[in-house]
Amino acid sequence: QVQLVESGGGLVQAGGSLRLSCAASRSISSISTMNWYRQAPGKQREFIATITRYGGTNYADSVKGRFTISRDDAKNTVALQMNSLKPEDTAVYYCNAVMPLGIYWGRGTQVTVSS
């Protein structure tokens, strides 16, 4: 129903910033909820942030105050601004969309934070 492609990952030193982007193949204005998750090696995928079609947001405690999720419906993108990065933020970051008939995932983008 929708294809999602993440970009913006890379290497950054602790305390630095990265901005991730999720490009959708269709309009996101009617998608109820879009989210960012991450998964580190050997760990379960964890919720990071969510944004509704109206712009309401919520964050995991681990990133609250450091990460900001936003959406640009005109460009069909969702962004994750990550500030004050820590080594424990190292993971593959995934965008997803919750739609009436299913949940859709991107393939992920690697974020590595060095000490």
FENFEN-V718389 format. One record per pair of residues at least 24 apart in sequence whose ideal C-beta (glycine too) atoms are under 6 Angstrom apart, sorted by the first residue. I is the first residue (numbers start at 1). J is the second residue. If there is no record, write none. Layout:
i:I j:J
i:I j:J
This chain:
i:1 j:99
i:2 j:26
i:2 j:97
i:2 j:104
i:4 j:95
i:4 j:106
i:5 j:106
i:6 j:95
i:6 j:106
i:6 j:108
i:6 j:109
i:7 j:109
i:9 j:109
i:9 j:110
i:9 j:111
i:11 j:112
i:12 j:85
i:12 j:113
i:13 j:114
i:14 j:86
i:14 j:87
i:14 j:113
i:14 j:115
i:16 j:85
i:17 j:83
i:18 j:82
i:19 j:81
i:20 j:80
i:20 j:93
i:21 j:77
i:21 j:79
i:22 j:78
i:22 j:95
i:23 j:77
i:24 j:76
i:28 j:73
i:28 j:76
i:29 j:73
i:31 j:97
i:31 j:99
i:32 j:98
i:33 j:98
i:34 j:78
i:34 j:97
i:35 j:96
i:36 j:80
i:37 j:94
i:38 j:91
i:38 j:93
i:39 j:91
i:39 j:92
i:40 j:91
i:85 j:113
i:87 j:113
i:87 j:115
i:89 j:113
